[in-house]
Amino acid sequence: MSADRNQVAAGHPGGDPVATPSGHDRRVLTVLAAVAVVALLVDLGTKQLALSLLADREPVRLLGGALYLTLIRNSGAAFSLGADYTWVFSLVTLVVIGWIGWLARSLRSVPWAISLGLVLGGALGNFLDRVFRAPGPFLGHVVDMFSLFDPRGQIWPIFNIADSALVTGVILAVGLELTGRQRDGRRLTARERR
């Protein structure tokens, strides 16, 4: 980037501070997008495998019963809560996607990019199920297949990769907040966090 463009990007007189993103800004946005795409593709791939290999089959026991592969189609949230309001989850997802887009405008932190990328990829994975799977647009049932410690999800709700990405992204975001890491790349001191 030339010196003139650096001055414009830095907000020097006569320049708009958001006119041209720096190389670092692009790198952070690239990380966010790459994490979201990988999470989405892994989610879509595992769902397709589950539909192909687990349909009309008893749960598959793995890791001595710590994990079972059990195909279900979930119209609600965890524990099938809100099963009659599938369309609401689609609206919430659209709000989350918009919120992440809004945050990305000032994002300068790679750890935050990873966190938001995981949330975005997970949200998109389940959103696509709700939009494109039966019984119809915005009423589709999410494909879930992982069950912990019980073949029928009696101990923990049956989940998918999208759910795992969402939860991991949120846990990472909470950790970043608690340690004072800001989305703009700054790190607050212990005194500032109080």
C-alpha positions in Angstrom: 0.0 0.0 0.0 1.4 3.4 -0.9 2.1 6.1 1.7 -0.9 8.1 0.5 -3.3 5.2 0.8 -1.9 4.5 4.3 -2.6 8.1 5.3 -6.2 7.8 4.0 -6.7 4.5 5.8 -5.2 5.9 9.0 -7.7 8.8 8.9 -5.3 11.6 8.2 -6.7 14.9 7.1 -8.6 14.7 3.9 -9.1 10.9 4.2 -11.9 8.7 5.4 -10.7 6.3 8.1 -12.7 3.4 6.6 -12.1 4.2 3.0 -9.4 1.4 2.4 -8.9 -1.5 4.8 -5.4 -2.3 5.7 -3.7 -5.6 4.9 -4.2 -6.6 8.5 -8.0 -5.8 8.3 -8.3 -7.9 5.2 -6.4 -10.8 6.9 -8.8 -10.7 9.8 -11.8 -10.7 7.5 -10.2 -13.5 5.5 -9.8 -15.6 8.7 -13.4 -14.9 9.7 -14.7 -16.0 6.2 -12.4 -19.1 6.0 -13.4 -20.3 9.5 -17.1 -19.8 8.6 -16.7 -21.7 5.2 -14.8 -24.6 6.8 -17.3 -25.0 9.6 -20.2 -24.8 7.1 -18.6 -27.4 4.7 -17.8 -29.8 7.5 -21.3 -29.5 8.8 -22.9 -30.0 5.4 -20.6 -33.0 4.7 -21.3 -34.7 8.0 -25.1 -34.2 7.6 -24.9 -35.8 4.1 -22.9 -38.7 5.5 -25.4 -39.2 8.3 -28.3 -39.2 5.9 -26.6 -41.7 3.7 -25.2 -44.0 6.3 -27.5 -43.8 9.4 -31.0 -43.7 7.9 -33.2 -46.6 9.1 -30.4 -47.9 11.3 -29.9 -48.4 15.0 -27.5 -46.0 16.8 -23.8 -46.7 16.2 -21.9 -46.9 19.5 -18.4 -45.3 19.5 -15.7 -44.7 22.1 -17.1 -47.2 24.6 -20.5 -45.6 24.6 -19.2 -42.0 25.2 -20.5 -41.1 21.7 -23.4 -42.5 19.6 -24.2 -41.7 16.0 -28.0 -41.4 15.9 -29.8 -39.7 13.0 -32.7 -37.4 13.9 -34.4 -34.5 12.3 -35.1 -31.7 14.7 -37.7 -29.0 14.1 -36.8 -27.2 17.3 -33.7 -26.1 19.3 -31.8 -28.2 21.9 -34.0 -30.9 23.5 -36.5 -30.1 20.6 -37.6 -26.9 22.4 -39.7 -24.6 20.3 -40.5 -27.4 17.7 -43.7 -25.5 16.6 -41.8 -22.3 16.0 -39.1 -23.4 13.5 -39.5 -20.1 11.5 -38.5 -18.1 14.5 -35.0 -19.8 14.5 -34.6 -18.7 10.9 -35.3 -15.1 11.8 -32.9 -15.3 14.8 -30.2 -16.6 12.5 -30.7 -13.7 10.0 -30.3 -11.3 13.0 -27.1 -13.1 14.1 -25.7 -13.0 10.5 -26.4 -9.3 10.3 -24.9 -8.7 13.7 -21.7 -10.5 12.7 -21.5 -8.4 9.5 -21.9 -5.2 11.5 -19.1 -6.3 13.9 -16.8 -7.3 11.1 -16.6 -3.6 10.0 -14.4 -2.8 12.9 -12.8 -6.2 13.5 -9.0 -6.2 14.0 -8.5 -9.3 16.1 -7.7 -12.8 14.7 -9.1 -14.6 17.9 -12.3 -12.7 17.5 -12.4 -13.5 13.8 -12.1 -17.2 14.6 -14.9 -16.9 17.3 -17.2 -15.0 15.0 -16.4 -17.3 12.0 -17.4 -20.3 14.1 -20.7 -18.7 15.1 -21.4 -17.6 11.5 -20.5 -21.1 10.0 -22.7 -22.8 12.6 -25.6 -20.5 12.2 -25.5 -20.9 8.4 -25.3 -24.7 8.7 -28.6 -24.9 10.6 -30.1 -22.0 8.7 -29.7 -23.9 5.4 -31.4 -26.9 6.9 -34.3 -24.8 8.0 -34.6 -23.2 4.6 -34.1 -26.1 2.3 -35.0 -29.3 4.1 -38.5 -30.9 4.5 -41.2 -30.1 5.3 -40.7 -26.8 3.5 -38.9 -23.4 3.3 -38.2 -21.9 6.7 -39.9 -24.9 8.4 -37.2 -27.4 7.6 -35.9 -29.8 10.2 -32.2 -29.7 11.2 -30.2 -32.9 10.7 -28.6 -34.0 14.0 -26.4 -37.1 14.6 -24.1 -36.9 17.6 -25.4 -38.2 21.0 -23.3 -38.2 24.2 -23.4 -41.1 26.6 -26.8 -42.3 25.5 -28.0 -43.5 22.1 -31.2 -41.5 22.2 -30.1 -38.1 23.6 -31.4 -38.6 27.1 -28.3 -37.2 28.8 -27.4 -34.4 26.3 -29.3 -33.2 23.3 -28.4 -34.8 20.0 -26.4 -32.3 18.0 -24.4 -31.7 14.8 -21.2 -29.9 13.7 -23.1 -26.6 13.3 -24.2 -26.7 16.9 -20.6 -27.5 18.0 -19.2 -24.6 16.0 -21.8 -22.2 17.5 -21.1 -23.3 21.1 -17.3 -23.3 20.6 -17.5 -19.8 19.0 -19.6 -18.4 21.9 -17.3 -20.0 24.5 -14.3 -18.5 22.8 -16.0 -15.1 22.7 -16.8 -15.2 26.4 -13.2 -16.1 27.1 -11.9 -13.2 25.0 -14.2 -10.8 26.8 -13.1 -12.1 30.2 -9.5 -11.7 29.3 -10.0 -8.2 28.0 -9.3 -8.9 24.4 -11.2 -6.4 22.3 -12.6 -6.9 18.7 -10.5 -3.9 17.6 -7.3 -5.7 18.6 -6.6 -3.9 21.9 -6.2 -5.8 25.2 -7.6 -4.2 28.3 -5.5 -4.2 31.5 -6.9 -5.8 34.6 -7.7 -2.4 36.0 -9.7 -1.4 32.8 -11.6 -4.7 33.0 -12.8 -3.8 36.5 
